[in-house]
Amino acid sequence: MEKFLIAGLGNMEKAYFGTRHNVGFDVADAIAAKLGADFITENYAHTSRAAYRGRKLLIIKPVTYMNLSGKAVAYWLQKEQIPPERLLVILDDLNLPFGTIRLRSGGSDGGHNGLRSIQESLQMTKYPRLRIGLGSAFAKGKQVDFVLGPWSEEEKRILPGLLTWSAEAALAWCFNGLQHAMNAYNKTCFPGLPES
């Protein structure tokens, strides 16, 4: 069976739980829950192993802090002998409206420290990523506070559906390939998002 690595990005300290910057961890949890898989602690990451429609999945949540995510991703790619095209990195993105997601085949780090670390460790920018939109509802100079802050009550109502939609997108990438998953999930917003 082909093996795939899904890396959800976040920070492992409890202070970061429930914040926007940890949405990569939240999606990783949603994927594992959907597949009935649990996480254990191993080198550089909490890991979860599952099978999905004839594929082997290794889901990781790096414990290295966001800025050193590349150390965990590079370690597990090498250990499991998984090529970069079968890596999916899941992360938050301020440049996308909340309620939207974007699958991409590669690109720049866009100022995201987790992506920058991965690109430095892998020495490449050509690997799939799933960006989860945070929106830009913050005052000038308050970007860091917004990213590291907790979800609003309105966002919390929408978040479960968004996490399910994102988990489904990741599994579609794994089974149907990147282009098919992009066509199906790179929409304006996930179904069921309330009209603003």
Secondary structure, 3 states (H helix, E strand, C coil): CCEEEEEECCCCCHHHCCEHHHHHHHHHHHHHHHCCCCCEEECCEEEEEEEECCEEEEEEEECCCHHHHHHHHHHHHHHHCCCHHHEEEEEEECCCCCCCEEEECCCCCCCCHHHHHHHHHHCCCCCCEEEEECCCCCCCCCHHHHHCCECCHHHHHHHHHHHHHHHHHHHHHHHHCHHHHHHHHCCCCCCCCCCC
